[in-house]
Amino acid sequence: MPAQPASAAPSQFAVDLASNTGALRYGATGFLYGLGDEGVPNETMLAALKPQVTAQKAPDGLQHPNGDALKIAPMFKRAGGRDIQIYMQDVYAQWPYENLGINDYLAKVDTITRKVVADPYRSSYVYVPFNEPDLIWYGGNLSRLLADWRTVYQRIRSIDGNARIAGPNFASYRSGDLRTFLTYARDNNVLPHVMTWHELGNDFFTNWQDHYNDYRSIESSLGVSARPISINEYGRSSGDLGVPGNLVQFVAKFENSKVDGCLAYWTTAGGLNDLVTRNNQATGGWWLFKWYGDLTGNTVAVTPPSPGGSLQGLAAVDAAKQQARIILGGNNPGSGTYDTNVVVRGLPSFLAGSVHATVWGVDNTGLNPSAGPYVVRELDVTPSGGQVTVPLTGLKGASAYQVVLTPNKDLGAVSNSRYEAEYAPVAGSARITYGTNTGYSGTYFVEGYGASTTASTKFVVTAPSDGYYNLGLRYSAGPYTGAPADRSVRVRLNGSDLTTLALPGTADWNTWRTSTTKVFLPAGISRVEVNAYATDDQDAVNVDYLDVAATTGTITAYEADAAGNTLAGTARVESDAGATGGRFVGWIGAGAGNTLRFNNVTVPAAGRYRMVVGYANAEVVGDHQYNNNIVDRHADISVNGGAAKRSVFRNTLSWSTFRTAVVDVDLAAGANTITFGNASAFAPNIDRIQIAAAIG
């Protein structure tokens, strides 16, 4: 028999939990045009990621039809965002930008800056006066760029004395030009407050650390204090966006260097740069950034198989939660599989005994929705020589992986469909102690709800389609001094109070019960928070897990083309095979009188309902070399003739592709009317609406 080729030995991915590298920055969670309009993407998609920086167009800019910095600011700040960079040259319509002279640009700078000064989020903005000036306007003429930088910088500061200004925003790392720029800026008192350049090429993977070290040495040699660094465009034009295994490279290296970064804008606005599809559904890449946002404590030293190799990662340890988390991935080319041994050294005292490891994976799904992470393996490992090894085999090159290390307290295997409380983000007095209790699921549970109004367990769940789901909350509510026998907690869904959940008491703290609530969930990602809320101890419970299971419920559909509806002005019934029944109503809006009114929308009781709007929108404005200049149409929706509320509907990329968006409406008992209009522009084409109670 011929000799078989020897299989490659597993690589070694080393983590030293005793080597603290600092507080988490979460800096890689940034986006260029990742936000399109208010509600695009769905706010839950953004809030779950711990966003830090977004880069958007100048107010009322013409470069793209959406992504206005001032318009997306309220949602970004509600979601916990830190800085909003304003690409000031995106006030121009053409790409590359029209070169109409510095005086033309200064007039635009004046207008932009005055709008920023008048905005309530003024302190969150960072001005970016030039975008890739080494290629646009100033190619081969660095001296003119320097003079114009000083002129524009001084003009901005003359209007906004507290302005933070970022630059020079070169298209790539340019060591010599950066030294010249910093020298000039230092000597003319126009140093940027944030240093920016782009990392869009293959050289990032092998040369990032050299770029970073070289820049810091330039600062030091010139006596310039260290600037925050923002790589406000990162990722190649193909192969990186949305691909977990490739994006790990950027997340790991930016977090290690404690810099910020924004995913590049290569496709369409408003989708978090291919992390989000259909406005509120996650691609595989989204889950990588969710894992990144779930890291707590401090980062620790990681040694990949080679500094410039494809397999990279990061890790953090949280002594308060008694957990360590490791994220890794990458094996270019992305086809095939690989093996690696995750070697963890410097074990803290809470991991000095037997260690339990849970390994999760998430695959690349392109622009299709991801079903979410899946369990790769679970194992218990006994330390030897002060370290443990977690062997991983058959890993996929385009996938990412998360390893969660806890004390060996597991009482049962984790599940793909179950959301364990001890793995979820917690807030307030909520804590995970890995004590002596029994009967729980997984590795432990969350406690700390007694004598608290702040304890919170923040589950992030995914649903494959719009509809009703049973949320099964497993809890314990044993005897507690001063507390009633029966307890309750407040449940919030996607940022709004849903219900106060009654929880019958349990015989002791090792006895567990499940309380099931039927709720309507939108397709994609939802945030489910279990919160303490009472001033007394009626919410003293322990939280074990949340199960999410599809179920049935009453959902009533109303077709837009139904004879009983009222179409006014230009609104009319059209045909398209993609619509339910082949018909929809179009030409709504672009005038106050052009409306669609659904009549006799009947519900049994007054209250808040979920309205699932089936719609299509493929409007595009202008041409661009590589971006698809999609328009996110909006509709002003009025219930029973009341004040209209605006909802924005993300582009579906085809007039025959009908998607859904969920809008909350407050309805009266009995028959209601719901009117769609838009006085200033066209609303989306409407296929139908479906009405469902928030709680079934």
C-alpha positions in Angstrom: 0.0 0.0 0.0 1.3 3.5 -0.8 2.2 5.6 2.2 -0.5 8.0 3.3 0.6 11.7 3.6 1.0 12.7 7.3 -1.7 15.1 8.5 -0.5 18.5 9.7 -0.1 18.8 13.4 -2.5 21.1 15.1 -1.3 24.7 15.5 -1.1 26.2 19.0 -3.2 29.3 20.0 -2.0 30.5 23.4 -3.8 32.6 25.9 -2.2 34.0 29.1 -5.0 34.9 31.5 -2.4 36.4 34.0 -1.1 38.9 31.4 -3.5 41.8 31.7 -3.4 44.0 28.5 -5.9 46.6 29.7 -9.6 47.6 29.7 -11.7 46.5 26.7 -12.1 49.3 24.2 -14.5 47.5 21.8 -13.0 49.9 19.2 -13.4 47.6 16.2 -17.2 48.0 16.5 -17.4 50.9 14.1 -19.2 51.5 10.8 -18.8 53.8 7.8 -22.4 54.4 6.5 -23.4 51.4 8.6 -26.5 53.5 9.7 -28.8 54.7 7.0 -31.7 56.4 8.6 -33.6 56.4 11.9 -34.5 52.7 12.4 -32.2 51.5 9.6 -30.9 49.2 10.8 -33.3 48.2 13.5 -32.0 49.7 16.7 -31.8 46.3 18.5 -29.3 45.2 15.8 -27.0 48.1 16.8 -27.5 48.2 20.6 -26.6 44.5 21.1 -23.1 45.2 19.7 -21.8 47.8 22.1 -21.2 50.3 19.2 -18.4 52.8 19.6 -17.8 54.9 16.4 -19.8 55.5 13.3 -18.7 57.6 10.3 -21.4 59.3 8.3 -22.0 61.9 5.7 -22.2 65.7 6.4 -25.6 67.0 7.3 -27.7 67.3 4.1 -24.7 66.0 2.1 -25.2 64.9 -1.5 -22.7 62.0 -1.8 -25.3 59.4 -0.8 -29.1 59.6 -0.3 -28.9 58.4 3.4 -26.4 58.2 6.3 -26.8 61.8 7.4 -24.8 62.2 10.6 -27.3 64.4 12.4 -30.3 62.3 11.5 -28.8 59.0 12.8 -27.4 60.5 15.9 -30.4 60.0 18.2 -30.6 56.3 17.5 -26.8 55.8 17.7 -26.6 57.5 21.1 -29.6 55.6 22.4 -27.8 52.4 21.4 -24.8 53.5 23.5 -22.6 54.8 20.7 -19.7 57.1 21.6 -18.4 59.1 18.6 -20.0 60.1 15.3 -17.4 61.1 12.7 -18.6 63.5 10.0 -17.2 63.0 6.5 -17.4 66.6 5.5 -16.4 66.2 1.9 -19.4 63.9 1.4 -21.4 67.1 1.1 -20.4 66.9 -2.6 -22.5 64.8 -5.0 -19.7 63.2 -7.1 -17.1 60.6 -6.5 -14.3 61.5 -6.6 -15.4 64.8 -5.1 -15.9 67.8 -7.4 -12.8 70.1 -7.0 -14.4 73.6 -7.1 -11.6 75.3 -5.1 -10.9 75.9 -1.5 -13.3 78.9 -1.2 -16.2 76.8 -2.4 -15.3 74.1 0.2 -14.9 76.7 3.0 -18.4 77.9 2.4 -19.7 74.4 2.8 -17.5 73.9 5.9 -19.1 77.0 7.4 -22.6 75.6 6.8 -21.8 72.1 8.1 -20.1 73.4 11.3 -23.0 75.7 12.2 -25.4 72.9 11.8 -23.3 70.8 14.2 -23.0 73.5 16.7 -26.8 73.8 16.8 -27.3 70.1 17.3 -28.1 68.6 20.7 -25.5 65.9 20.2 -22.8 68.4 19.4 -20.2 66.9 21.9 -20.4 63.5 20.2 -19.3 64.7 16.7 -15.8 64.5 15.3 -15.1 66.4 12.1 -13.2 64.7 9.3 -12.4 67.5 6.9 -10.7 65.4 4.1 -11.3 61.9 2.9 -8.4 60.1 1.2 -6.7 63.4 0.2 -3.6 61.5 -1.1 -5.9 60.4 -3.9 -8.5 63.1 -4.2 -7.7 66.9 -4.8 -4.2 66.6 -3.5 -2.6 63.5 -5.2 1.2 64.3 -5.4 0.8 67.7 -3.8 1.2 67.3 -0.1 2.2 70.9 0.5 -1.1 72.1 -0.8 -2.9 69.6 1.4 -1.0 70.9 4.5 -2.0 74.5 3.7 -5.6 73.7 3.2 -5.6 71.5 6.3 -4.6 74.5 8.3 -7.1 76.7 6.7 -10.1 74.3 7.1 -9.0 73.3 10.6 -8.9 77.0 11.7 -12.2 77.7 10.1 -13.9 74.9 11.9 -12.5 75.9 15.3 -13.4 79.5 14.7 -17.1 78.4 14.6 -16.9 75.5 17.0 -14.3 76.2 19.6 -14.6 72.8 21.2 -14.4 70.9 17.9 -12.6 67.6 17.7 -11.0 67.2 14.3 -9.7 64.0 12.7 -7.2 63.4 9.9 -5.4 63.3 7.6 -7.5 60.3 6.6 -5.1 58.9 4.0 -6.3 56.0 1.9 -3.5 53.8 3.3 -0.7 54.0 5.8 1.9 56.5 4.5 4.8 56.7 6.9 6.8 59.6 5.3 3.7 61.7 4.6 2.4 61.2 8.1 5.7 62.4 9.5 5.5 65.5 7.3 1.9 66.1 8.2 2.4 65.8 12.0 5.5 68.0 11.8 3.5 70.7 10.0 0.4 70.3 12.2 2.6 70.6 15.4 4.4 73.7 14.2 1.1 75.4 13.1 -0.9 74.4 16.1 -3.4 72.4 14.0 -2.8 68.8 15.3 -5.7 66.5 14.8 -7.5 65.4 17.9 -7.9 61.9 16.3 -5.4 60.3 13.9 -7.1 58.5 11.0 -6.1 56.5 8.0 -7.5 53.5 6.1 -6.6 49.8 6.1 -8.2 48.4 2.9 -5.5 46.2 1.4 -3.9 42.8 1.8 -1.0 44.3 3.7 -3.1 44.8 6.8 -2.9 41.2 7.7 0.9 41.1 7.8 1.8 44.7 8.5 -0.7 46.2 10.9 1.6 46.0 13.9 4.4 47.6 11.9 2.0 50.5 10.9 0.9 51.0 14.4 4.4 50.9 15.9 5.8 53.2 13.2 3.1 55.8 13.8 3.6 55.8 17.5 7.3 56.2 17.0 6.7 59.2 14.7 4.6 60.8 17.4 7.2 60.2 20.1 10.1 61.4 17.9 8.2 64.7 17.2 7.2 65.2 20.8 3.5 64.9 19.9 1.3 63.4 22.6 -0.3 60.1 21.7 -3.5 60.7 19.6 -6.5 58.3 19.7 -6.3 56.3 16.4 -9.3 55.6 14.3 -9.0 53.3 11.2 -12.3 54.7 9.9 -12.3 52.4 6.9 -11.2 48.8 7.2 -11.7 45.6 5.2 -11.1 44.7 1.6 -13.6 45.4 -1.2 -14.4 41.7 -1.3 -14.0 38.7 1.0 -14.1 40.5 4.4 -17.4 42.1 5.0 -19.8 39.8 6.9 -17.2 36.9 7.0 -16.6 36.0 10.6 -13.3 34.2 10.0 -11.8 37.2 8.2 -13.3 39.9 10.5 -11.6 38.2 13.5 -8.3 39.5 12.2 -9.4 43.1 12.4 -11.2 42.8 15.7 -8.2 41.1 17.4 -5.6 43.5 16.1 -7.5 46.7 16.7 -8.5 45.6 20.3 -4.9 44.6 21.0 -3.7 48.0 19.9 -6.7 49.7 21.6 -7.7 51.7 18.5 -11.0 52.3 16.9 -12.1 51.1 13.5 -15.0 51.4 11.1 -16.0 48.7 8.6 -15.6 50.0 5.1 -18.6 51.0 3.0 -18.4 48.8 0.0 -22.0 47.8 -0.5 -25.2 49.4 0.7 -25.8 51.9 3.6 -27.8 51.0 6.7 -26.8 47.3 7.0 -23.9 47.7 9.5 -21.6 46.9 6.5 -23.1 43.5 5.8 -23.5 42.5 9.4 -27.3 43.0 9.0 -29.6 41.7 6.3 -33.3 42.6 5.8 -32.9 45.3 8.5 -33.2 43.2 11.6 -31.7 39.9 10.8 -28.1 38.9 11.6 -25.5 37.5 9.2 -22.8 35.3 10.6 -20.5 38.3 10.9 -23.0 40.0 13.3 -22.6 37.2 15.8 -18.9 37.7 15.9 -19.3 41.3 16.9 -22.0 40.3 19.4 -19.4 38.0 21.0 -16.9 40.8 21.0 -19.4 43.1 22.7 -20.1 40.4 25.3 -16.5 40.3 26.5 -16.1 41.9 29.9 -13.3 42.5 32.4 -9.9 43.1 30.8 -8.2 41.8 27.8 -5.2 39.4 28.2 -2.2 38.4 26.1 -2.9 36.2 23.1 -0.2 34.5 21.0 -1.5 33.2 17.7 0.5 30.5 15.8 2.2 33.4 13.9 1.8 37.2 14.2 0.9 37.7 10.6 -0.9 34.4 10.1 -4.5 33.8 9.3 -5.5 32.4 12.7 -6.0 35.3 15.1 -8.0 36.0 18.2 -8.5 37.9 21.4 -9.4 37.0 25.0 -10.7 38.6 28.2 -11.0 37.5 31.8 -13.7 38.8 34.2 -12.9 37.9 37.8 -16.3 39.2 39.0 -18.1 36.8 36.7 -15.5 34.1 37.1 -15.3 33.6 33.4 -12.7 33.8 30.7 -13.7 34.2 27.0 -11.7 33.6 23.9 -12.6 34.5 20.3 -10.6 33.1 17.4 -10.9 32.2 13.8 -9.4 32.6 10.3 -7.8 30.2 7.9 -7.2 31.8 4.5 -8.1 30.5 2.1 -11.5 30.0 3.7 -12.2 26.6 2.2 -11.2 23.4 4.1 -10.7 22.9 7.8 -8.0 23.2 10.3 -7.1 22.0 13.8 -5.7 24.0 16.7 -5.0 23.5 20.4 -6.1 26.4 22.6 -3.6 26.5 25.4 -4.6 28.6 28.4 -2.0 29.6 30.9 -2.0 31.9 34.0 -5.2 30.4 35.4 -6.8 32.6 38.0 -7.8 31.1 41.3 -11.4 30.5 40.2 -10.1 28.3 37.4 -7.4 26.6 39.4 -9.5 23.4 39.9 -11.3 21.6 37.1 -12.3 23.9 34.2 -15.4 23.6 32.1 -15.1 24.8 28.5 -18.0 25.5 26.1 -17.0 26.1 22.5 -19.4 27.8 20.1 -19.1 28.4 16.4 -20.7 30.7 13.9 -20.5 30.3 10.1 -20.3 32.7 7.2 -23.8 33.2 5.7 -23.0 35.9 3.2 -26.0 38.2 3.1 -28.4 35.5 4.3 -29.8 35.4 7.8 -27.8 33.3 10.3 -29.5 30.8 12.5 -27.1 31.9 15.2 -24.2 30.2 17.0 -24.0 26.5 17.5 -22.3 24.3 20.1 -19.0 22.9 18.8 -18.2 20.9 21.9 -18.2 20.9 25.8 -15.5 19.4 27.9 -14.0 19.4 31.4 -10.3 19.9 31.6 -8.0 19.4 34.6 -5.1 21.9 34.8 -1.6 20.5 34.4 1.4 22.5 35.0 -0.7 25.6 35.6 -2.5 25.4 32.2 -5.3 23.7 30.3 -5.6 22.7 26.7 -8.8 22.8 24.7 -8.2 20.8 21.5 -10.3 21.9 18.5 -10.6 20.0 15.3 -12.3 20.5 12.0 -12.7 24.2 12.3 -13.9 26.1 9.2 -11.7 28.8 7.7 -14.5 31.4 7.2 -16.1 30.7 10.6 -15.4 32.2 14.0 -15.3 30.5 17.4 -15.9 31.4 21.0 -14.5 29.5 24.0 -16.1 30.2 27.4 -14.1 29.0 30.4 -15.9 28.7 33.8 -15.4 26.7 37.0 -16.4 23.1 36.4 -19.9 23.4 37.9 -22.0 22.3 34.9 -25.0 20.1 35.5 -26.1 19.5 32.0 -25.1 20.2 28.4 -25.8 23.6 26.8 -28.2 23.7 23.8 -28.3 25.7 20.6 -31.9 26.7 21.3 -31.5 27.6 25.0 -30.1 30.9 26.2 -28.2 30.3 29.5 -28.4 33.2 31.9 -24.8 32.8 33.0 -23.6 33.4 29.5 -25.7 36.5 28.9 -24.7 40.1 29.7 -25.7 41.1 33.2 -26.1 44.5 34.8 -26.6 46.2 38.1 -26.4 43.9 41.1 -26.9 40.7 39.0 -24.0 38.3 39.5 -22.7 34.8 38.8 -21.1 33.2 41.8 -20.6 29.5 40.9 -21.6 28.5 44.5 -23.1 25.4 46.0 -26.6 25.4 44.6 -28.0 22.5 42.6 -30.7 21.8 40.1 -29.8 24.5 37.6 -29.2 24.0 33.9 -25.8 24.6 32.2 -22.9 25.9 34.2 -24.7 28.0 36.7 -27.3 30.8 36.9 -27.7 34.6 37.7 -28.5 35.8 41.2 -28.5 39.2 42.9 -32.2 40.2 42.3 -33.0 40.3 46.0 -32.9 43.8 47.6 -32.2 45.3 44.2 -33.9 47.5 41.6 -30.9 47.3 39.2 -30.3 43.6 38.6 -30.8 42.7 34.9 -30.1 39.7 32.7 -30.0 40.7 29.0 -30.7 37.9 26.6 -30.3 38.4 22.9 -32.4 35.9 21.0 -33.0 35.1 17.3 -36.3 34.1 15.6 -36.4 32.7 12.0 -39.7 34.5 11.1 -42.2 37.0 12.4 -44.7 35.3 14.7 -45.5 34.0 18.2 -43.0 32.4 20.4 -43.1 30.9 23.9 -40.5 32.5 26.1 -39.8 30.0 28.9 -38.1 31.7 31.8 -36.7 29.1 34.3 -36.2 30.6 37.7 -36.0 29.8 41.4 -37.7 31.9 44.1 -37.0 30.3 47.5 -37.7 31.7 50.9 -36.2 35.2 51.4 -36.5 37.4 54.5 -39.0 40.2 53.9 -40.0 38.9 50.5 -43.5 37.6 49.6 -44.0 33.9 48.8 -44.7 34.8 45.1 -42.4 37.0 43.1 -42.4 39.0 39.9 -39.9 40.5 37.5 -40.3 43.0 34.7 -39.6 41.9 31.2 -38.5 44.4 28.5 -38.5 43.5 24.8 -36.4 45.5 22.4 -36.1 48.5 24.7 -39.7 48.8 25.8 -41.5 47.3 28.8 -43.5 44.2 27.8 -45.0 42.8 31.0 -44.6 42.2 34.7 -44.2 38.5 35.0 -45.8 36.7 38.0 -43.5 34.0 39.3 -45.0 31.6 42.0 -42.5 30.9 44.8 -40.5 27.7 44.9 -39.9 25.5 47.9 -36.2 26.4 48.2 -33.4 27.9 46.1 -32.6 24.5 44.5 -36.1 24.0 43.2 -36.8 25.5 39.7 -39.9 26.4 37.8 -40.5 27.6 34.3 -42.9 30.5 33.5 -44.0 30.6 29.9 -45.2 33.8 28.1 -46.4 33.8 24.5 -45.1 36.9 22.8 -44.9 38.2 19.2 -41.3 38.5 18.0 -40.1 40.0 14.7 -37.9 37.9 12.4 -34.3 38.3 13.4 -32.8 39.6 16.6 -34.6 40.6 19.8 -33.4 41.8 23.2 -35.2 40.2 26.1 -34.3 41.8 29.5 -35.3 40.2 32.8 -35.2 43.1 35.3 -35.6 43.7 39.0 -37.8 46.7 39.5 -39.5 46.8 42.9 -38.5 48.8 45.9 -39.1 45.8 48.1 -38.1 42.2 47.6 -40.9 40.9 45.5 -38.5 40.4 42.6 -36.0 38.3 44.6 -35.4 35.5 42.1 -32.5 33.5 40.5 -32.6 33.3 36.7 -31.5 30.0 35.0 -32.2 30.3 31.3 -34.6 31.5 28.7 -36.1 29.1 26.1 -37.6 30.4 22.9 -39.9 28.1 21.0 -42.2 28.8 18.0 -45.9 28.6 18.7 -49.2 29.6 17.2 -51.4 32.7 17.8 -53.9 34.9 16.3 -52.5 37.0 13.5 -55.0 38.8 11.2 -54.0 39.8 7.7 -55.4 42.7 5.8 -54.6 42.9 2.1 -53.7 46.4 0.7 -55.7 45.7 -2.5 -58.9 44.7 -0.6 -62.1 46.3 -1.9 -63.0 47.7 1.5 -59.9 49.9 1.7 -59.7 53.5 0.6 -57.2 54.6 -2.0 -56.9 58.4 -2.4 -55.1 60.5 -5.0 -52.4 58.6 -7.0 -52.5 55.5 -4.9 -53.6 52.5 -7.0 -53.5 48.7 -7.2 -50.7 47.2 -9.2 -49.7 43.6 -10.0 -46.5 41.8 -9.1 -46.0 38.0 -8.6 -43.9 38.7 -5.5 -46.8 40.2 -3.6 -49.3 38.2 -1.7 -52.0 37.2 -4.2 -50.0 39.0 -6.9 -51.3 42.5 -6.1 -50.1 45.5 -4.0 -50.8 49.2 -3.7 -48.2 51.6 -5.1 -47.8 55.3 -5.8 -48.5 56.2 -2.2 -47.1 59.6 -1.1 -45.3 62.3 -3.0 -48.2 64.5 -2.0 -50.4 64.7 1.1 -53.5 63.4 -0.7 -52.0 60.2 -2.0 -52.8 57.7 0.7 -53.8 54.1 1.4 -56.3 53.6 4.3 -57.0 50.2 5.7 -60.5 50.1 7.0 -62.1 47.8 9.6 -58.9 46.7 11.3 -60.6 44.9 14.1 -59.2 43.9 17.5 -60.9 42.6 20.6 -59.4 45.0 23.1 -57.7 48.3 23.2 -53.9 48.2 23.5 -50.6 48.1 21.7 -50.4 45.7 18.8 -47.6 44.6 16.4 -48.3 45.6 12.8 -46.3 43.5 10.3 -46.1 45.6 7.1 -45.3 43.7 3.9 -43.6 46.1 1.5 -41.2 46.5 -1.4 -38.8 49.4 -2.1 -36.0 49.4 -4.6 -35.6 53.1 -5.2 -32.0 54.2 -6.1 -30.7 57.7 -6.6 -27.7 58.4 -8.9 -24.8 56.3 -9.8 -21.6 55.4 -7.8 -18.5 53.5 -8.7 -19.2 50.7 -6.2 -21.9 51.7 -3.7 -25.6 51.0 -4.5 -27.2 54.4 -3.6 -30.4 52.9 -2.2 -33.1 55.0 -0.7 -34.9 54.0 2.5 -38.5 55.2 1.9 -40.6 56.3 4.8 -44.3 56.3 5.5 -46.3 58.4 7.9 -48.8 56.1 9.6 -52.0 57.4 11.2 -54.3 55.3 13.4 -58.0 56.4 13.4 -57.1 59.8 12.0 -54.7 60.7 14.8 -51.3 62.2 14.6 -49.1 60.4 12.1 -45.9 58.6 13.2 -43.1 58.1 10.7 -41.6 54.7 10.0 -38.6 54.1 7.7 -38.6 51.0 5.5 -35.2 49.7 4.4 -34.6 49.1 0.7 -35.5 45.6 -0.4 -33.2 45.8 -3.5 -35.9 44.7 -5.9 -39.4 45.9 -6.6 -40.5 42.2 -6.6 -38.9 41.4 -3.3 -41.4 42.0 -0.5 -40.0 42.1 3.0 -41.6 42.8 6.4 -41.1 45.5 9.0 -42.8 45.5 12.4 -44.4 48.7 13.5 -46.1 49.2 16.9 -49.6 50.7 16.8 -52.1 51.6 19.5 -55.6 50.4 18.5 -59.0 50.9 20.0 -61.3 48.0 20.7 -63.4 47.1 17.6 -62.8 48.6 14.2 -59.9 50.9 13.4 -58.5 52.6 10.4 -54.8 52.7 9.6 -53.6 55.2 6.9 -50.3 55.2 5.1 -49.0 58.4 3.5 -46.0 60.6 2.8 -46.5 64.3 1.9 -42.9 64.8 0.7 -41.8 61.6 -1.1 -43.1 58.2 -2.2 -43.8 55.6 0.5 -42.9 52.0 -0.1 -45.3 49.8 -2.1 -47.6 48.1 0.4 -48.6 44.4 0.0 -50.5 43.9 3.3 -50.5 44.4 7.0 -50.8 41.7 9.7 -52.0 42.6 13.2 -51.0 40.6 16.3 -51.2 41.3 20.0 -47.9 42.0 21.7 -48.6 39.2 24.2 -50.7 36.3 22.9 
